[in-house]
Amino acid sequence: MRSDISLRSSLRTRLLVVCVLVSLCSVVATAWLVVSVTAVAIGRERGQAIADDARVYDALVGFAATHPNWRGVEPTMRALARETGRRITLTDENRRLLADSDGEGRTSARSLPDTPSATVDALAVDITLTGGAHGGELSDRIDPRAVGPFRLTAEERATLRIAASRVLSCMHEGGGAAGVELAQAPNGRPQIELDGRVLDAGDRCGVDTLLERTPTEKRAQAQLGRLVNGCLVARHAAPVQLADDLTWTPSTARGTPNSRAVTSCISTAHRDQLSAYVAPAALLFATAPDRKIATFFDLSGANRLRIAGVTFAVLLITVTVTFVVGTRMVRPLRALTGAAQRMAEGDQDARVEVTGDDEFGRLAVAFNVMSSRRREGEQLRRALVSDVAHELRTPLGNVRGWLEAVEDGVVAADKSLISSLLEEALLLQHIIDDLRDLAAADAGALRLHLEDVDAAALLAQVARAHQGTAGAAGVELRVWSAPERPYLRADSLRLRQAIGNLVSNAIRHTPAGGTVTLSVRPLGDQVVFGVEDTGSGIGEEDLPKVFDRFWRAEKSRSRQGGGSGLGLSIVRKLAEAHSGTVQVSSVLGQGSVFSLRLPGPSTGQPEP
């Protein structure tokens, strides 16, 4: 659980998330810009392509409606090719080349697409390609420009144009010319249009006269009527009478003609009548091999505005996110910098508030721990200097006092004085040696000469060395060892020093008549030395301080007894140097037990 929290809150993870978010925003914005602009470009290109196709188709259908064949269509196709950027090819229904906008005759049927763009047939117009042109005039799919025999002669057109001019002038004079225009029907007939609608009735200004059919139109209408009735006879249907607008009425009172048959025959007859006047159906191929869809890189005004807008948005998001994240990251660094500066200026209580569990949070915790240890170290240093000065002051004061007394002639420099001065010098030497040992241990320079040690024999040596001191103090010194003789790898001199310090401390704090017991026993893969006394004991609140330097439970008496206050500290350092531990348990007024645990074989002979 701890690792998951650290992973989620780590600085590296947050930086990675920020980079991913910024990159994702950039990619999404770029993709959106490309897709949207390209979609617009494709839409425009597609719309333009559809418009170009409709334009080409309508122009060629118009040519087919007004020409009996495709001869002479090349100029029209070349003009369309220049305007649309397409290559236009016409073939007959068997894919034989009729005309090519390229004009070089290099096109073959095999080089054309499998599917034509459209079929150009003035008598079967594709309504989807006309783009809504001609309105409802394509109800029978015949192009209205295909007039065939209904086309007026030049004389008829001239006569009708004169009549139309008179009508138009009359309307202008009458004040009703608003929205009135002169137009021309596909067959050349002049027409009067009012607001875009052809006037097809009315006797004002002679409009009815203008609407009368010419001989050419009457002959063509009569021919169409014969074709329609011939079709109806073939279908065993009653004949009809056709009007100019191709509506019909029964021509006899016998029976009602079949409406579906009449409609079909009118369409068929109309196509048959016009077929000789229009070009035959042809396949249209409109290709653009060298044309590419416009992309957003065309740098049009709209695209430049889009690019600028998206760039600004991404930049704004990036700057905002970077500023927010940077501020959150810099805040703890500033706090750490301030605390470090305060510490450099001597503030030993400099602390940083821990606000998270990321790298900055852990750094703040480490800084606070460092500050605490620095303060503790400074306090220990001051206490150590004070204690060392205090410990050295007493023997040096004694030496100086006796020497001044000798100098002043108050005391004679006899043997007893020299012995007293020697005792004080030895005490000073003892304190200095202890400090040197502690300094070596603190610096990791305490060297051990390991060898196979008989723990029981070593304990007996320590007891013999302190037997005289114990007897002088009236303390009984006992030695006990387990039946198994434990052995271990240790520095025998340093080990005797450590156990000797424990024995000296026990004798010093045990009143006359008391007992100090030395013991050794194997315990698993360890060897345990014990020093138990029946002395004054140590209070429970003082137990954690026992191994501190210059600490004494009874300071005045210990100083008189010659203790330096460093012996137990040396024991702890020597135990740690042997990868062991030292512990103490005590009951006030009953005595104390010190246990020195060192690694080693539990039983048996020394290791070879």
C-alpha positions as CSV (number, residue, x, y, z in Angstrom):
1,M,0.0,0.0,0.0
2,R,2.9,2.3,0.9
3,S,4.5,1.8,-2.5
4,D,1.3,2.5,-4.4
5,I,0.8,5.8,-2.5
6,S,4.4,6.7,-3.2
7,L,4.1,5.9,-6.8
8,R,0.9,8.0,-7.2
9,S,2.4,11.0,-5.3
10,S,6.0,10.8,-6.6
11,L,7.4,13.9,-8.4
12,R,8.5,11.8,-11.4
13,T,4.9,10.4,-11.8
14,R,3.4,13.9,-11.6
15,L,5.8,15.3,-14.1
16,L,5.1,12.4,-16.4
17,V,1.4,12.9,-16.0
18,V,1.8,16.7,-16.7
19,C,3.9,16.0,-19.8
20,V,1.4,13.3,-21.0
21,L,-1.6,15.7,-20.5
22,V,0.2,18.6,-22.3
23,S,1.2,16.2,-25.2
24,L,-2.3,14.8,-25.3
25,C,-3.8,18.2,-25.5
26,S,-1.4,19.1,-28.3
27,V,-2.1,15.9,-30.2
28,V,-5.9,16.2,-29.7
29,A,-5.9,19.9,-30.7
30,T,-3.7,19.2,-33.8
31,A,-5.8,16.1,-34.8
32,W,-9.0,18.2,-34.3
33,L,-7.6,21.0,-36.4
34,V,-6.4,18.6,-39.2
35,V,-9.7,16.6,-39.2
36,S,-11.9,19.7,-39.1
37,V,-10.1,21.7,-41.7
38,T,-9.6,18.7,-43.9
39,A,-13.2,17.7,-43.5
40,V,-14.2,21.3,-44.6
41,A,-11.7,21.1,-47.5
42,I,-13.0,17.7,-48.5
43,G,-16.6,18.9,-48.2
44,R,-15.8,21.9,-50.4
45,E,-13.9,19.8,-52.9
46,R,-16.7,17.3,-53.0
47,G,-19.3,20.0,-53.4
48,Q,-17.2,21.6,-56.1
49,A,-16.8,18.2,-57.8
50,I,-20.5,17.6,-57.8
51,A,-21.1,21.1,-59.1
52,D,-18.5,20.6,-61.8
53,D,-20.0,17.2,-62.7
54,A,-23.5,18.8,-63.0
55,R,-22.1,21.6,-65.0
56,V,-20.4,19.3,-67.5
57,Y,-23.3,17.0,-67.7
58,D,-25.8,19.8,-68.3
59,A,-23.7,21.4,-71.0
60,L,-23.3,18.1,-72.8
61,V,-27.0,17.2,-72.5
62,G,-27.8,20.7,-73.9
63,F,-25.4,20.0,-76.8
64,A,-27.1,16.6,-77.4
65,A,-30.5,18.2,-77.3
66,T,-29.7,20.7,-80.0
67,H,-27.6,18.6,-82.3
68,P,-28.4,15.5,-84.2
69,N,-24.9,14.0,-83.6
70,W,-21.7,14.6,-81.6
71,R,-19.7,16.3,-84.3
72,G,-18.4,19.6,-83.2
73,V,-18.6,19.0,-79.5
74,E,-14.8,19.2,-78.9
75,P,-14.7,23.0,-78.4
76,T,-17.4,22.7,-75.8
77,M,-15.6,19.9,-74.0
78,R,-12.3,21.7,-74.1
79,A,-13.9,24.8,-72.6
80,L,-15.5,22.7,-69.8
81,A,-12.1,21.0,-69.2
82,R,-10.4,24.3,-68.7
83,E,-13.1,25.6,-66.4
84,T,-13.4,22.4,-64.2
85,G,-9.8,21.1,-64.4
86,R,-11.1,17.7,-65.5
87,R,-10.5,15.6,-68.6
88,I,-13.7,14.9,-70.4
89,T,-14.2,12.0,-72.7
90,L,-17.3,10.8,-74.6
91,T,-17.8,7.3,-76.0
92,D,-20.7,5.6,-77.6
93,E,-22.4,2.8,-75.7
94,N,-19.9,0.3,-77.0
95,R,-17.1,2.5,-75.5
96,R,-15.8,3.7,-78.9
97,L,-14.3,7.1,-78.7
98,L,-16.5,10.0,-79.8
99,A,-14.7,13.0,-78.5
100,D,-11.9,13.9,-76.0
101,S,-11.1,17.2,-74.4
102,D,-7.4,16.4,-74.6
103,G,-7.8,16.6,-78.4
104,E,-4.7,14.4,-79.1
105,G,-6.6,11.2,-79.6
106,R,-4.5,9.2,-77.2
107,T,-7.4,7.9,-75.1
108,S,-8.3,4.3,-75.4
109,A,-11.1,2.3,-73.9
110,R,-8.7,0.4,-71.7
111,S,-7.4,3.6,-70.2
112,L,-10.9,4.7,-69.2
113,P,-12.5,3.9,-65.8
114,D,-14.6,0.8,-65.6
115,T,-17.7,2.8,-64.7
116,P,-18.6,6.0,-66.6
117,S,-19.4,9.2,-64.7
118,A,-22.8,9.4,-66.4
119,T,-24.8,8.6,-69.6
120,V,-25.5,11.7,-71.7
121,D,-28.9,11.2,-73.3
122,A,-31.2,14.2,-74.0
123,L,-34.2,11.9,-74.0
124,A,-33.4,10.2,-70.7
125,V,-31.9,12.9,-68.4
126,D,-30.4,11.9,-65.1
127,I,-32.3,14.2,-62.7
128,T,-29.7,13.7,-59.9
129,L,-27.0,15.3,-62.0
130,T,-29.1,18.3,-63.3
131,G,-28.7,20.0,-59.9
132,G,-32.4,21.1,-59.9
133,A,-32.0,22.9,-63.3
134,H,-35.1,23.2,-65.5
135,G,-37.4,22.7,-62.5
136,G,-40.5,20.5,-63.3
137,E,-39.8,20.5,-67.0
138,L,-38.1,17.1,-66.7
139,S,-41.1,15.2,-65.5
140,D,-40.7,12.9,-68.5
141,R,-36.9,13.1,-68.3
142,I,-36.7,14.7,-71.8
143,D,-34.5,17.8,-71.8
144,P,-36.6,20.9,-72.5
145,R,-33.9,22.1,-75.0
146,A,-34.7,19.1,-77.2
147,V,-37.4,20.8,-79.4
148,G,-36.8,19.0,-82.7
149,P,-39.5,19.8,-85.3
150,F,-40.9,22.4,-82.9
151,R,-38.0,24.8,-83.6
152,L,-39.3,27.9,-85.3
153,T,-38.0,29.1,-88.6
154,A,-36.0,32.3,-88.8
155,E,-39.0,34.2,-90.4
156,E,-41.4,33.0,-87.7
157,R,-39.0,34.0,-84.9
158,A,-38.6,37.5,-86.5
159,T,-42.3,37.9,-86.8
160,L,-43.0,36.9,-83.2
161,R,-40.1,39.0,-81.9
162,I,-41.8,42.1,-83.5
163,A,-45.1,41.2,-81.9
164,A,-43.4,40.6,-78.5
165,S,-41.8,44.0,-78.7
166,R,-45.1,45.6,-79.3
167,V,-46.7,43.8,-76.4
168,L,-43.8,44.8,-74.1
169,S,-44.0,48.4,-75.3
170,C,-47.7,48.4,-74.6
171,M,-47.2,47.1,-71.1
172,H,-44.5,49.7,-70.5
173,E,-46.8,52.5,-71.6
174,G,-49.6,51.2,-69.4
175,G,-47.5,51.5,-66.3
176,G,-47.6,47.7,-65.6
177,A,-44.0,47.0,-66.7
178,A,-42.7,46.3,-63.2
179,G,-41.4,42.7,-63.3
180,V,-42.2,42.2,-67.0
181,E,-39.4,40.8,-69.1
182,L,-38.9,39.4,-72.6
183,A,-37.6,35.9,-72.7
184,Q,-37.2,33.1,-75.3
185,A,-38.3,29.5,-75.2
186,P,-36.0,26.7,-76.3
187,N,-37.6,26.5,-79.7
188,G,-37.0,30.2,-80.4
189,R,-40.4,31.6,-79.5
190,P,-40.4,34.9,-77.7
191,Q,-42.2,34.9,-74.3
192,I,-43.4,37.6,-71.9
193,E,-42.5,36.8,-68.3
194,L,-44.0,38.5,-65.3
195,D,-42.0,38.1,-62.1
196,G,-40.3,35.0,-63.7
197,R,-43.6,33.4,-64.7
198,V,-44.5,33.1,-68.4
199,L,-47.7,34.8,-69.4
200,D,-49.8,32.1,-71.1
201,A,-53.2,34.0,-71.3
202,G,-54.6,37.5,-71.4
203,D,-55.9,39.9,-74.1
204,R,-54.1,42.9,-72.7
205,C,-51.8,44.5,-75.2
206,G,-52.4,41.5,-77.5
207,V,-50.8,38.8,-75.4
208,D,-53.2,36.2,-76.8
209,T,-52.0,37.0,-80.3
210,L,-48.4,36.4,-79.3
211,L,-49.5,33.0,-77.9
212,E,-50.9,31.7,-81.2
213,R,-49.1,28.7,-82.6
214,T,-47.0,29.0,-85.8
215,P,-47.4,26.7,-88.7
216,T,-44.2,24.9,-87.8
217,E,-45.5,24.3,-84.3
218,K,-48.9,23.1,-85.6
219,R,-47.3,20.7,-88.0
220,A,-45.1,19.3,-85.2
221,Q,-48.0,19.1,-82.9
222,A,-50.1,17.2,-85.5
223,Q,-47.2,14.8,-86.1
224,L,-47.0,14.1,-82.4
225,G,-50.7,13.5,-82.2
226,R,-50.5,11.0,-85.0
227,L,-47.7,9.2,-83.3
228,V,-49.5,9.1,-80.0
229,N,-52.8,7.8,-81.6
230,G,-50.8,5.2,-83.6
231,C,-49.3,4.0,-80.4
232,L,-52.7,3.8,-78.7
233,V,-54.2,1.9,-81.7
234,A,-51.4,-0.6,-81.4
235,R,-52.4,-1.0,-77.8
236,H,-56.1,-1.3,-78.7
237,A,-56.9,1.9,-76.8
238,A,-59.1,4.8,-77.8
239,P,-57.5,7.8,-79.6
240,V,-57.0,11.2,-77.9
241,Q,-56.7,14.8,-78.8
242,L,-53.4,16.5,-77.7
243,A,-53.2,20.1,-76.5
244,D,-50.2,22.3,-76.9
245,D,-49.0,21.6,-73.4
246,L,-49.3,17.8,-74.1
247,T,-52.5,17.4,-72.0
248,W,-55.1,15.3,-73.7
249,T,-58.8,14.7,-74.1
250,P,-60.8,11.8,-75.7
251,S,-61.2,12.4,-79.4
252,T,-64.5,10.4,-79.6
253,A,-67.3,9.7,-77.2
254,R,-66.8,6.0,-77.5
255,G,-65.2,4.7,-74.3
256,T,-62.7,6.4,-72.0
257,P,-59.0,6.0,-73.0
258,N,-56.6,4.2,-70.6
259,S,-54.8,7.0,-68.7
260,R,-51.7,4.9,-68.2
261,A,-51.5,3.9,-71.8
262,V,-52.0,7.5,-73.0
263,T,-49.2,8.8,-70.7
264,S,-46.9,6.0,-71.9
265,C,-47.7,6.6,-75.5
266,I,-47.1,10.4,-75.2
267,S,-43.7,9.8,-73.7
268,T,-42.8,7.2,-76.3
269,A,-44.1,9.3,-79.2
270,H,-42.3,12.4,-78.0
271,R,-39.0,10.5,-77.9
272,D,-39.6,9.0,-81.3
273,Q,-40.4,12.4,-82.7
274,L,-37.2,13.9,-81.2
275,S,-34.8,11.0,-81.8
276,A,-33.9,12.2,-85.3
277,Y,-33.0,15.7,-83.9
278,V,-30.9,14.8,-80.9
279,A,-27.5,13.2,-80.6
280,P,-27.5,9.5,-79.6
281,A,-26.8,8.5,-76.1
282,A,-23.1,8.6,-75.1
283,L,-21.0,7.6,-72.1
284,L,-19.3,10.4,-70.2
285,F,-16.0,10.0,-68.4
286,A,-14.9,13.0,-66.3
287,T,-11.6,12.3,-64.6
288,A,-9.1,14.4,-62.7
289,P,-5.8,12.4,-62.5
290,D,-3.6,15.3,-61.5
291,R,-5.9,16.9,-59.1
292,K,-5.5,16.7,-55.3
293,I,-7.8,17.5,-52.5
294,A,-6.9,20.8,-50.9
295,T,-5.6,20.4,-47.4
296,F,-5.4,22.7,-44.4
297,F,-1.9,23.9,-45.5
298,D,-3.4,26.1,-48.1
299,L,-3.1,28.9,-45.4
300,S,-6.4,30.6,-46.3
301,G,-7.6,33.3,-44.1
302,A,-10.0,30.9,-42.3
303,N,-7.4,28.3,-41.9
304,R,-4.8,30.8,-40.6
305,L,-7.4,31.9,-38.0
306,R,-8.0,28.3,-37.0
307,I,-4.3,27.5,-36.6
308,A,-3.8,30.7,-34.6
309,G,-6.7,30.0,-32.3
310,V,-5.7,26.4,-31.7
311,T,-2.1,27.4,-31.1
312,F,-3.1,30.0,-28.7
313,A,-5.4,27.6,-26.8
314,V,-2.7,24.9,-26.5
315,L,-0.1,27.5,-25.5
316,L,-2.5,28.9,-22.9
317,I,-3.2,25.5,-21.5
318,T,0.5,24.6,-21.4
319,V,1.5,27.8,-19.7
320,T,-1.4,27.5,-17.1
321,V,-0.6,23.9,-16.3
322,T,3.1,24.5,-16.1
323,F,2.6,27.6,-13.9
324,V,0.3,25.8,-11.5
325,V,2.5,22.6,-11.3
326,G,5.7,24.7,-11.1
327,T,4.2,26.8,-8.3
328,R,3.3,23.7,-6.3
329,M,6.8,22.3,-6.9
330,V,8.7,25.4,-6.0
331,R,6.7,26.1,-2.8
332,P,8.3,23.3,-0.8
333,L,11.7,24.1,-2.3
334,R,11.4,27.7,-1.1
335,A,10.4,26.5,2.4
336,L,13.4,24.2,2.5
337,T,15.7,27.0,1.3
338,G,14.4,29.3,3.9
339,A,14.8,26.7,6.7
340,A,18.4,25.9,5.5
341,Q,19.2,29.7,5.6
342,R,17.8,30.0,9.1
343,M,19.9,26.9,10.1
344,A,23.0,28.5,8.6
345,E,22.3,31.6,10.6
346,G,22.3,29.6,13.8
347,D,18.6,28.7,14.3
348,Q,18.8,25.2,15.7
349,D,15.0,24.9,15.7
350,A,14.6,25.4,12.0
351,R,11.8,23.2,10.7
352,V,9.9,22.6,7.5
353,E,6.2,21.8,7.4
354,V,5.6,18.4,5.8
355,T,2.7,18.8,3.3
356,G,2.8,15.5,1.3
357,D,4.2,12.1,0.8
358,D,6.1,12.7,-2.4
359,E,9.8,13.4,-2.9
360,F,9.5,16.9,-1.4
361,G,7.6,15.6,1.6
362,R,10.2,12.9,2.2
363,L,12.9,15.6,1.8
364,A,11.2,17.8,4.3
365,V,11.0,14.9,6.8
366,A,14.7,14.1,6.2
367,F,15.5,17.8,6.7
368,N,13.6,17.9,10.0
369,V,15.3,14.8,11.2
370,M,18.7,16.2,10.2
371,S,17.9,19.4,12.1
372,S,16.8,17.5,15.2
373,R,20.0,15.4,15.1
374,R,22.1,18.4,14.5
375,R,20.6,20.1,17.5
376,E,21.0,16.9,19.6
377,G,24.6,16.6,18.4
378,E,25.3,20.2,19.3
379,Q,23.8,19.6,22.7
380,L,25.8,16.5,23.1
381,R,29.0,18.3,22.0
382,R,28.4,21.0,24.5
383,A,27.6,18.5,27.2
384,L,30.7,16.5,26.3
385,V,33.0,19.5,26.5
386,S,31.4,20.5,29.8
387,D,31.7,17.0,31.2
388,V,35.3,16.5,30.0
389,A,36.3,19.9,31.5
390,H,34.5,18.9,34.7
391,E,36.1,15.5,34.9
392,L,39.6,16.8,34.3
393,R,39.2,19.8,36.6
394,T,39.0,17.7,39.8
395,P,42.3,15.7,39.5
396,L,44.1,18.7,38.0
397,G,42.8,20.9,40.8
398,N,44.1,18.3,43.3
399,V,47.5,18.2,41.7
400,R,47.8,21.9,41.5
401,G,46.7,22.3,45.1
402,W,49.3,19.9,46.4
403,L,52.0,21.4,44.3
404,E,51.2,24.9,45.5
405,A,51.2,23.7,49.1
406,V,54.7,22.1,48.5
407,E,55.9,25.3,46.9
408,D,54.7,27.4,49.8
409,G,56.3,25.0,52.3
410,V,53.0,24.1,53.8
411,V,53.4,20.4,53.0
412,A,56.5,18.4,52.6
413,A,57.2,16.5,49.4
414,D,57.2,13.2,51.1
415,K,56.4,9.7,49.8
416,S,52.7,9.9,50.7
417,L,52.3,13.1,48.7
418,I,54.0,11.7,45.7
419,S,51.7,8.6,45.9
420,S,48.6,10.9,46.0
421,L,49.9,12.9,43.0
422,L,50.5,9.6,41.1
423,E,46.9,8.5,41.8
424,E,45.6,11.7,40.4
425,A,47.8,11.4,37.3
426,L,46.6,7.8,36.8
427,L,43.0,9.0,37.0
428,L,43.8,11.6,34.4
429,Q,45.4,9.0,32.2
430,H,42.4,6.7,32.7
431,I,40.0,9.4,31.6
432,I,42.2,10.3,28.5
433,D,42.4,6.6,27.5
434,D,38.6,6.2,27.8
435,L,38.1,9.3,25.6
436,R,40.5,8.0,23.1
437,D,38.7,4.7,22.9
438,L,35.4,6.3,22.4
439,A,36.7,8.6,19.8
440,A,38.2,5.7,17.9
441,A,34.9,3.8,18.1
442,D,32.9,6.8,16.9
443,A,35.3,7.2,14.0
444,G,35.1,3.5,13.1
445,A,38.8,3.2,13.7
446,L,38.5,0.8,16.6
447,R,40.5,-2.3,15.4
448,L,39.7,-5.7,16.7
449,H,42.1,-8.7,16.6
450,L,39.8,-11.6,16.5
451,E,40.7,-15.0,17.8
452,D,39.1,-18.1,19.2
453,V,38.2,-17.3,22.8
454,D,37.2,-19.6,25.6
455,A,34.5,-17.6,27.3
456,A,34.7,-19.4,30.7
457,A,38.5,-18.9,30.9
458,L,38.2,-15.2,29.9
459,L,35.6,-14.7,32.6
460,A,37.9,-16.3,35.2
461,Q,40.7,-14.0,34.2
462,V,38.5,-10.9,34.7
463,A,37.4,-12.2,38.1
464,R,41.0,-12.7,39.2
465,A,42.0,-9.2,38.0
466,H,39.2,-7.6,40.1
467,Q,39.4,-9.9,43.2
468,G,41.6,-7.5,45.1
469,T,39.4,-4.5,44.4
470,A,36.3,-6.5,45.4
471,G,38.0,-7.7,48.6
472,A,39.0,-4.1,49.6
473,A,35.4,-3.0,49.1
474,G,34.1,-5.9,51.1
475,V,32.2,-7.3,48.1
476,E,32.1,-11.1,47.3
477,L,33.0,-11.8,43.7
478,R,31.5,-15.0,42.3
479,V,32.0,-16.8,38.9
480,W,29.5,-19.2,37.2
481,S,29.6,-20.8,33.8
482,A,27.4,-23.3,32.0
483,P,28.5,-27.0,31.9
484,E,29.1,-26.5,28.1
485,R,32.2,-24.4,27.5
486,P,31.1,-21.7,25.0
487,Y,33.6,-20.4,22.5
488,L,33.4,-17.3,20.3
489,R,35.5,-15.3,17.9
490,A,36.5,-12.0,19.6
491,D,39.3,-9.7,20.5
492,S,40.2,-11.1,24.0
493,L,41.8,-7.8,25.2
494,R,38.8,-5.7,24.2
495,L,36.4,-8.3,25.6
496,R,38.2,-8.3,29.0
497,Q,38.1,-4.5,28.9
498,A,34.3,-4.5,28.4
499,I,33.5,-7.1,31.0
500,G,36.1,-5.5,33.4
501,N,34.3,-2.1,33.0
502,L,31.0,-3.9,34.0
503,V,32.6,-5.6,37.0
504,S,34.3,-2.3,38.2
505,N,30.9,-0.5,37.8
506,A,29.2,-3.3,39.8
507,I,31.8,-3.3,42.6
508,R,31.6,0.5,42.8
509,H,27.9,0.5,43.4
510,T,27.6,-2.5,45.7
511,P,27.9,-1.9,49.4
512,A,30.2,-3.9,51.7
513,G,28.7,-7.4,52.3
514,G,27.2,-7.4,48.8
515,T,27.8,-9.9,46.0
516,V,28.8,-9.5,42.4
517,T,28.2,-12.5,40.2
518,L,29.9,-13.1,36.8
519,S,28.3,-15.6,34.5
520,V,28.6,-16.9,30.9
521,R,26.2,-19.2,29.0
522,P,25.4,-20.2,25.4
523,L,22.0,-19.0,24.1
524,G,21.3,-20.3,20.6
525,D,23.9,-18.8,18.3
526,Q,25.0,-16.3,20.9
527,V,27.2,-16.2,24.0
528,V,25.8,-14.2,26.9
529,F,28.0,-12.7,29.6
530,G,26.2,-11.5,32.7
531,V,27.3,-9.2,35.6
532,E,24.8,-9.1,38.4
533,D,25.2,-7.1,41.6
534,T,23.2,-6.6,44.8
535,G,23.9,-2.9,44.9
536,S,21.8,0.2,45.0
537,G,20.1,-0.4,41.6
538,I,19.0,2.1,39.1
539,G,15.7,3.9,38.8
540,E,13.5,3.0,35.9
541,E,13.6,6.6,34.6
542,D,17.4,6.4,34.5
543,L,17.8,3.1,32.7
544,P,17.8,4.7,29.2
545,K,20.7,7.0,30.3
546,V,23.0,4.3,31.7
547,F,25.2,4.0,28.6
548,D,25.4,7.8,28.0
549,R,28.7,9.4,28.4
550,F,29.5,10.9,31.8
551,W,26.2,9.9,33.2
552,R,26.1,8.8,36.9
553,A,23.3,7.6,39.1
554,E,25.2,8.9,42.2
555,K,27.5,11.6,40.8
556,S,29.2,12.8,43.9
557,R,30.1,9.4,45.2
558,S,31.1,8.1,41.8
559,R,33.5,11.0,41.3
560,Q,35.0,10.4,44.7
561,G,35.4,6.7,43.8
562,G,37.4,7.6,40.7
563,G,34.9,6.7,38.0
564,S,35.1,8.7,34.8
565,G,31.5,8.1,33.7
566,L,32.8,6.7,30.4
567,G,33.1,3.0,31.3
568,L,29.6,1.9,30.3
569,S,29.7,4.0,27.1
570,I,32.9,2.1,26.2
571,V,31.2,-1.2,26.9
572,R,28.4,-0.4,24.4
573,K,30.9,0.6,21.7
574,L,32.9,-2.5,22.2
575,A,29.7,-4.7,22.0
576,E,28.7,-3.0,18.8
577,A,32.2,-3.5,17.4
578,H,31.7,-7.2,18.0
579,S,28.3,-7.1,16.3
580,G,26.7,-7.6,19.7
581,T,24.5,-5.7,22.2
582,V,24.5,-4.8,25.9
583,Q,21.4,-4.5,28.1
584,V,20.6,-3.7,31.6
585,S,17.8,-4.4,34.0
586,S,17.6,-3.1,37.5
587,V,15.4,-2.8,40.6
588,L,16.0,0.2,42.7
589,G,17.5,-0.9,46.1
590,Q,18.0,-4.5,45.0
591,G,20.7,-4.4,42.3
592,S,21.3,-4.5,38.6
593,V,22.0,-7.1,35.9
594,F,24.1,-6.2,32.8
595,S,24.0,-8.7,29.9
596,L,26.6,-8.6,27.1
597,R,25.4,-10.7,24.1
598,L,27.9,-11.6,21.4
599,P,27.6,-13.8,18.3
600,G,29.5,-17.1,18.3
601,P,29.3,-20.9,18.4
602,S,27.1,-22.0,21.3
603,T,29.2,-25.0,22.4
604,G,32.2,-27.0,21.4
605,Q,35.8,-26.4,20.6
606,P,37.3,-23.3,19.0
607,E,36.8,-23.1,15.2
608,P,39.8,-24.3,13.3
